[in-house]
Amino acid sequence: MKILLDIKDDKAAFIMELLRNFKFVKAEPLTPYSAEVLEGLQEAVEEVNQIKAGKKKAQPLSEFLNEL
């Protein structure tokens, strides 16, 4: 199982040390780029879910392509 934790910077070293002391846990910090990509994916999934639930209107493909 994989779990993503959002930890304050001043507590991150302590939590990483704690997790590394468990033999059954593999703990690796994300690179800043990976964290940014993951946040973007989370936002995209939330937006798709809002569109499916009817809480947000989808943008037509032609408008999206024109923005590029």
N, C-alpha and C positions, 0 to 999 in steps of 0.2 A: 504494500500500500504506500502511496506517496501522499505527503501532506505538505502544503505550502503554508508557511508561517510569516506573518508580517510583524517584525520585531523592531522596537526603537533602537536606533544606532548605539546608544549608550549601554544597552543591555545585550546586544548581539554577541559580543565576545563571550560573555558568561553563558548564554544559552547554547552557543556552538560548543563550548568546552563541556558543558553538561551532557549534550547529546552524543558527543564523541566518546564519552566514558561508558556508554552502553554498547556492548559488543554486537547487539542485534540491530543497531541503528547506523545507517550510513548518512552522514550530514555533509552537504556541500552547499556553500553559498552560491547564489546566482550572480552572474556577471551583470553589470549595469545594463548592458544591451539586452540580455535575456530577460531581465526584469521588465524593461520597457516593452519588449515584444509581448510578454505575457500580459501586461496591463492592457495593451492595445487589443489583444485577443479577448480578454475579459469584457472590455467595453463593447466590442463588436457583438459578442454573444448576448450581452444584456440588451443591446439595441435590437437585435433580431427577435429576441423574446418579447420585447415591447411591441414590435411590429406585429408579431403573430397574435399577441393578446389584444390588438386593436388600440393600444395606448399611444401609438406613434404611427405616423403615415410613412409609407415607403417612398423613396425617391425613384422616379422612372429611370430606367437604364439609360435612355438617351440624354437626360440631364446629367447623370453621373459621368458618362463618357465625354460630354461637352466640357465638364470641369477639368478633365485631364488634359 
